[in-house]
Amino acid sequence: QLLEALRAGGKNAKPAWLAEIAQHKEKRRARLAAEASLTSVTGEPMKPQRAYPEINKALPKDCMVTIDAGICPGLAYDRFSYDLPRSVFNYAGHGGLGMGLCVGLGTKLGRPDRPAMSIQGDGGFMYSIQELNTAVRFKIPHVSIVLNNGCHGSEKAQQLRFWNSKYVAVDLDNPRFDKAAEVFGAKGFYAERPQDIAAAVKAAFDYGGPAVVEIPVTQDFPLPSKAPGGGAAH
């Protein structure tokens, strides 16, 4: 009876809400279009936002995406489109830095019929890079995207914001992650320019085994808002 009543009554649409939603969607489309046109200073890495439209070009429609903690991977939340349920996995706000590769492998084992990818920063990937050995030993086809900005981005952003542009113990001296992947027995790819990313990601999926795509990016990330101390967070 409830279903019949709902069908008969139609949707109780609120025009003002629908108009506001449409405005937000249009702003998002405009922002993503602008990000796809971002240019880099010659000799410097691209902004992390610039990498996402290129990754999206090679992302399989039924791909499961695991998003690690951190500023660079966190940009993924509204930059991919998903056609199937149970396509996005994350750390659920519990500070699980480094879970990207581990959970990504788990999604592939749980649904071997679907492609699986994790996206993480260099700091998070260093937390669990040893699990590439697991992926190789058990022949788990999984693609890891590593946005390498040479720092723990979330921590650095917080320090810059709250310590008056000072920071400590957040910059990283990383190996080449594509080369490290090869040492583990996985396949490594390195995409230094935006025009190289889609081909590298597609090749990683086509490889059919554990693969890592490293993308060097800048430390140009948004700083968190500064709320006054002693008050409510919201």
C-alpha positions in Angstrom: 0.0 0.0 0.0 2.8 2.4 0.8 4.5 1.7 -2.6 1.2 2.3 -4.3 0.6 5.6 -2.4 4.1 6.7 -3.3 3.7 5.9 -7.0 0.3 7.7 -7.1 1.6 10.8 -5.3 4.8 11.1 -7.2 7.9 12.7 -5.8 7.5 15.5 -3.3 10.1 17.6 -5.0 11.2 20.9 -3.5 12.1 23.3 -6.3 14.4 25.4 -4.2 16.4 22.3 -3.2 16.6 21.0 -6.7 17.8 24.3 -8.0 20.5 24.5 -5.4 21.6 21.0 -6.2 21.8 21.9 -9.9 23.9 24.9 -9.1 26.4 22.8 -7.1 26.6 20.2 -9.9 27.3 23.0 -12.4 30.0 24.5 -10.2 31.6 21.1 -9.9 31.6 20.6 -13.7 33.1 24.0 -14.2 35.8 23.3 -11.5 36.7 19.9 -13.0 36.9 21.4 -16.5 39.3 24.1 -15.2 41.4 21.5 -13.5 41.8 19.6 -16.7 43.4 22.7 -18.2 45.9 23.4 -15.4 49.4 24.0 -16.7 52.7 23.5 -14.8 55.8 25.7 -14.7 58.4 24.2 -17.0 60.5 21.7 -15.1 58.1 21.4 -12.1 55.7 18.7 -11.3 52.0 19.0 -12.1 49.4 19.9 -9.4 47.7 16.9 -8.0 44.3 18.1 -9.3 45.7 17.9 -12.8 46.4 14.2 -12.6 42.8 13.2 -11.9 41.1 13.8 -15.2 43.9 11.9 -16.9 43.5 8.9 -14.5 39.8 9.0 -15.1 40.3 8.6 -18.9 41.8 5.1 -18.3 39.6 4.1 -15.3 37.5 1.0 -16.2 33.8 1.7 -15.7 33.4 -1.2 -13.2 36.6 -0.4 -11.3 36.7 -0.6 -7.5 38.7 2.3 -6.1 40.3 2.4 -2.7 41.1 5.9 -1.4 43.9 6.2 1.2 44.1 8.9 3.8 45.8 12.1 2.9 45.4 15.3 0.9 46.3 14.1 -2.5 44.3 10.9 -2.5 41.5 12.7 -0.8 41.0 14.7 -3.9 39.6 11.6 -5.5 36.3 11.7 -3.8 34.5 14.0 -6.2 36.8 13.5 -9.2 35.7 10.1 -10.3 32.3 8.9 -11.5 31.0 5.4 -10.5 28.3 3.4 -12.3 28.1 0.5 -9.9 27.5 0.2 -6.1 30.3 -0.9 -3.8 32.9 0.8 -6.0 34.5 3.2 -3.4 36.4 2.1 -0.3 38.1 4.5 2.2 39.5 4.8 5.7 36.1 6.0 7.1 37.7 9.0 8.8 39.6 7.0 11.3 43.1 8.0 10.4 44.0 4.8 8.6 47.0 6.2 6.7 48.5 3.4 4.6 45.4 1.3 4.2 45.1 2.0 0.4 47.2 -0.9 -0.9 46.0 -3.4 1.7 42.3 -2.7 1.2 42.7 -2.5 -2.5 44.1 -6.0 -2.6 41.2 -7.2 -0.4 38.7 -5.7 -2.8 40.2 -7.6 -5.7 40.2 -10.9 -3.7 36.6 -10.2 -2.7 35.5 -9.4 -6.3 38.0 -11.0 -8.7 35.6 -10.3 -11.6 36.1 -6.5 -11.3 39.3 -4.4 -11.8 40.7 -2.8 -8.6 42.8 0.3 -8.0 44.1 2.1 -5.0 45.2 5.7 -4.9 47.5 7.0 -2.2 50.2 9.6 -1.5 53.8 8.8 -1.1 53.6 8.9 2.7 50.7 6.5 2.9 52.2 4.1 0.3 55.4 3.9 2.3 53.3 2.6 5.2 52.4 -0.5 3.3 54.7 -0.9 0.3 55.8 -4.3 1.6 52.3 -5.6 0.7 53.5 -5.5 -2.9 55.3 -8.7 -2.0 51.9 -10.2 -1.0 50.4 -9.1 -4.3 53.2 -10.7 -6.3 53.3 -13.9 -4.3 49.6 -14.5 -4.7 49.4 -13.0 -8.2 46.8 -10.4 -7.3 46.0 -8.1 -10.3 45.8 -4.6 -8.7 46.9 -1.1 -9.8 48.4 1.3 -7.2 48.4 5.0 -8.1 51.0 6.9 -6.1 50.8 10.7 -6.1 54.3 11.6 -4.9 54.6 15.2 -3.5 57.5 14.4 -1.2 55.8 14.9 2.1 53.1 13.9 4.5 50.7 16.4 3.0 47.9 16.5 5.6 50.4 17.0 8.5 52.4 19.6 6.6 49.2 21.5 5.7 48.1 21.5 9.4 51.5 22.7 10.5 51.7 25.5 7.9 48.3 26.7 8.9 48.6 26.6 12.7 52.3 27.2 13.1 52.5 30.4 11.1 54.1 28.7 8.0 56.6 26.7 10.0 56.8 22.9 9.8 58.9 20.0 11.0 59.5 16.3 10.2 57.0 16.1 7.3 59.2 16.2 4.2 60.1 12.8 2.8 63.1 11.5 0.7 61.4 8.8 -1.3 62.7 6.2 -3.7 61.3 5.9 -7.2 58.2 3.9 -6.5 58.0 2.5 -10.0 61.5 1.1 -9.5 60.7 -0.2 -6.1 57.7 -2.0 -7.6 60.0 -3.8 -10.0 62.3 -5.0 -7.2 59.3 -6.6 -5.6 58.4 -8.3 -8.9 55.5 -6.0 -9.8 55.3 -3.8 -12.9 56.2 -0.1 -12.5 55.2 2.9 -14.5 56.3 6.5 -14.2 54.1 9.4 -15.6 55.8 12.7 -15.2 53.6 14.7 -17.6 49.8 14.8 -17.8 49.8 13.5 -21.3 51.6 10.3 -20.1 49.1 9.4 -17.3 46.2 7.8 -19.2 48.5 5.5 -21.2 50.4 4.5 -18.1 47.2 3.7 -16.1 45.8 1.7 -19.1 49.0 -0.2 -19.4 49.0 -1.0 -15.7 45.5 -2.5 -16.0 46.4 -4.3 -19.2 49.4 -5.9 -17.5 47.1 -8.2 -15.5 49.2 -8.3 -12.4 50.4 -6.1 -9.5 51.3 -2.7 -10.9 52.3 0.7 -9.6 51.9 4.0 -11.4 54.0 6.9 -9.8 52.9 10.4 -10.6 55.1 13.2 -9.2 53.0 16.2 -8.1 53.6 19.5 -6.3 53.0 20.4 -2.7 50.3 22.9 -3.8 47.5 21.8 -1.5 44.8 23.7 0.2 45.4 24.6 3.8 42.8 23.6 6.4 40.5 26.3 7.9 41.6 27.6 11.3 38.8 27.4 13.8 39.2 29.3 17.1 40.2 27.1 20.0 37.9 26.1 22.7 34.8 26.1 20.6 32.7 23.6 18.7 34.1 22.0 15.6 30.9 22.4 13.7 
